[in-house]
């Protein structure tokens, strides 16, 4: 097993590989997934030193946790297992949100069953409930820690004042927010608070949902879930593709791939940042891990940031309905 660089999640003492694996795509979100292949992928990732795996009860509505649980059989002690709760099914519309204390308990116990484990290392509220005070939700999450069902607590897509209120109830280990060269404003505002409070930062979709890999060259290549995201839609595609072309040019100079340059830039933002790029393919995992051999000088980090300025991307990062649930 490879010995990858690790980073601490806040002041918890919990340490994870700087690059982990976001497991959402293992449940058909970005194209059809094969369960047996997904199990093999997770085990191959562990063999290569990745020990941070991020799931949610919303990914495939339980399917993702079941597959991940099968993959981790016999390997549980080698990984930091993270999952999330709080989104609810709303056929035909945007997902609902439930942060009520009773639901927190029920959701955790259901996740434990699907994962086939006795304890979840890192348990996130996936989306903040606008109706239930965050103090009540985190109070229920704190009870899960006291019951020995969860080790550490996290929040996803929570705005700074929400993080402060939650952290006052029980220490928050880390906050998870979409963060990449294309998706920066809210993440950077959040990090100002998490750094102050000693909370770790987990960057999801660090490759801009594949845009920043350079694999999507033309609008005709946009399909599936990406087609619903404004930054991939025709009105915005050309402007965002031009930004990616700047990343590709710098990567060519550096002798690495656009994905590696993008992840290296992200990790260079601070030791508090870890990334969880998602993929169904082992070559992509190996490419992402190649990032760890890319060194950027402060001048290079600044040049990359200037090539894709904060706020330069065209279009919002989620469709209108989903935007109401983020940064809450």
N, C-alpha and C positions, 0 to 999 in steps of 0.2 A: 504494500500500500504506500502511495506517495505521501510525503510529509509536506503539506501545503502551508503557506503562511496563514496564521490565524489572527483574528481580531476579537477584542472583548466587546460584548454587548452592554454598554454602559458600565456601571459599577457593580454589576451582579456577580462577577467572577465567571460568568458563562462565556465561553470562547467558541467561535465557529470559524470555519474556513472562510477566507475573505471573499471567495466566490462560492456560492451555494447553488441550489437548484430549485427554481420555482416550478411546481408540479402541475400547474393549471392545464397545460397543453396535453397532459396525459389522459385527459377526459374529453377529447374531441372538440376542444374549444377552438383550436386553430387548424382543424382538419382531423380526419379520422385517426383514432389511436387504437393500437392493439394491446390488450392487457398483458399478454405474455411478453411482448416486446418492451412494454413499459417496466415490467418487473426486472427484466434483464438490464434495462438502461439504468435504473436506480442502483442496482448492484454493481454495475460497471463504474458508475460515478463514485460509489463508496471505495471501490478498488483504487481509484485514481486520487483518493484523498478528500473528496468532498464529504462533509459531514453535517451540512445544514440543508434540511429539506423542508419546504414550505408548501402546505396544503390548505384546504378550506372545506368546510362542509357544503359550501355552495358549488364547488367545482364538480359538475356532474351530479349535484345533489346527493352526495354521499359516496358516489362511485370512486372518486379520487382517493379518499381516505381508505377505502377497501383495498384498492390496488396498491397503495403505498404500504399499507399494513402487511400485505402478502410479500412485498419486496423486502421488508425489513425483518421478516421472520428469521430469527437466529443472528441478526445483526443489530438488534436494537441498541446495544450498549456502545455502538460505534458512531451513533448519530445524535444530533440535536434535532428533535422532531417538533415542528411548529405547525399549528393549524389554527383556523379562525372560525368564528361563529357570528351570527347576527343578521345575515341576509336571509330573506324568506322568499319563497316562490310566489310570483304574482303573474300567472299566465296572461300573455297579451300586453303586459305593461312592464315598467321598470320594477326591479326587485323591491320587495318590502324590507323593512328593518325592524328587528325586535331586540331590545336591550333590557327587557324586564327581568328581574331577579329569578323568577321561576324558570323562564326560558333559558337563562344562562346555565342553570343547573342541568336542565334537560338536554340542552345542546351538547354540553361537555360529556355527559354520560353516553350520549349517542355516538359522539366522536370516538370516545375510548373503545366502545364496542366495535365500531367499524375498523379502527386501527389495530385492534387486538393487543392493546397495551394497557398497563396499569396507571401510567402517568404520562402527561403531555409536557414536554419541556418548556414550550413557549406557546401561550394561548392568547390569541388576539381577539379583540372586538373588531370585526371586519369593517363595519360601517357604524358610525355613531347614530344612535336613535335620537331623533329630534324631540321626541315626546318624553322619554324617560331620562331624568337627570343622570349625568355621567357618574355622579357619586353613587347612585343606586346600582348601576351596572357594575362598576368597579368594586363596589362593596360585595356583590355576589361573586365576582371573580376572585376576590380576596378569600372568600370562604372556600373556594375550590382549592386554593393553596393550603389553607388550614386543614382541609380534608385529605391532603396528599395526592389529589388528582391532577394538579398542575404545579409546575415548579416556578415559572416566571410569567409575568403578564405583559401584554403588548397592546398597542392601539394601531389601527390602520386608518389613514386618511382623516386624522384628527387635527383640528386647527390649534394654534399655540395655547389659547386660553382654555380649551378643552383638556389639553395635555396637562396643564398646570393643575386644574381641578382634580383630574384623575390621579395624578402623582401625589396629591395631598392625602388621598384615601389609602393608597398602597403604592409602593415604588413600582414605576413602570420601567421595564428592562429596555424596551426599544419601541420605536415608532416606525411603522412601515408606510411609505409613501412612494408614489410613482416618481422616479427621478432619473433623468438622462439629459444629454445635451439638448434635446428637443423639449423636455418637460421639466422646467427648472424653478419657476417663480415660487410656487407654493412649497416645494420641497426645501428651497433655500430659506424661506421664511420659517419653516418648521424647524430646520436645523439650528437656527439661532437659539431657539428655546431648548431643544434637546441637548445641545452642547452645554448650555448654562446649567441645566438640571442633572447632567451626567447620565443622560439616556442615550442608548445606542440608536443608530439609524439604519434601517434596512431598505435598500433601493429596489423596488420591483419594477418590472418592464424597463431595465436599464439600457436596453438596446432599442427603445422606442417602438416596441412591438414588431421588431424585425426591420424597421425602416433604416436604422443606423448600421445594419450589417452590410448594406449595399446590395442585398439580394433582390430588392424590389426596385427595378430600374424604370419601369413604365407603368402607367395607370392601369393598363390591361392586366397586370399581374396582381392587382389587389382583389382579394376574394374573401369569402367567409366572414368571420367576425370583424376583420379589419375594415371591410367595406362599410360597416356601421359607424366607424370612428371618423369624426370630421377631418382629422389631419390626413387621412387617406382618400378623402373624397375629391372629386374632380376639380372643384373650385379652389382647393388648397394644395393639391398634389404637386403641381409644378414648383411652387414656391418652396415647399418642404424638400422636394427632391434636389433642388439647387443647394440647399443647406447641406444635405448629405454628401453631395458632390465635393464640397469643401473638405469634409471629413475624409473622404476617399483620397483626395489629393495629398493631404498631410500624412495619411497612413502609408501611401505609396513612397513618400520621401523617407518615412521612418522605417520602412521595411517590415510592416506588420499589416494585418487586415483592418478594415474599418471597425469591425466589432472589437478587436483587441485595443485599438486606439481609444475607442469610446469608453470601454471598461477601465482602461488605465487612467484616463482622465477622471472618471468617477471616483476610483479608489484614491486618487491623488488629492481629493478634496479634504481628506482627513482620516485619521485612524478610527474615527467613530463610525465610518461608513462601511457597510458590507453590501454585496450585490447578489441578487438571486435571479439571474437570467433563466428563462424557461426554454425548453426545447424537447423534441421527441427523438433527437438524433445524436448518437455518440460522437460523430465528427465535430458537431457544434460544441459539445461539452469540451472536447479536446482543444478546439480552437479557443474557446473562452478561457480555459486554464492556461493557454499560451500567453495570455495577458500578463501573467505573473512574471514573465521574463522581459516585459516591456518597461523600460524606465523613462520617465518624463522629467525633464528639468522644469523648474518654476517658469522659465520663459516659454517652454513648450506648452505647459498647462494653460498659461495665459493666452497664447496664440490660438489654441484650440477653442477656448471660451470665446475669444473675440471673433472667430470664424463663424460660430453659431451663437450669437448673443442671446442672453436671457430675454424671453418674450418674442423672439424672432419668428418662431414657428407659426404657421397660419392655421387657424381653426382651434377649437377647444379640444381637450384631450379625451373627453367622453361625449356621447350624444347628450342632448339637453336633459332628458329624464335622469340619466345617471349622474350628470353634473351636480344635481341637487343633493346628492348623497355624499359627495366627496368634500374634503376640507371642512368638516363640520364640527 
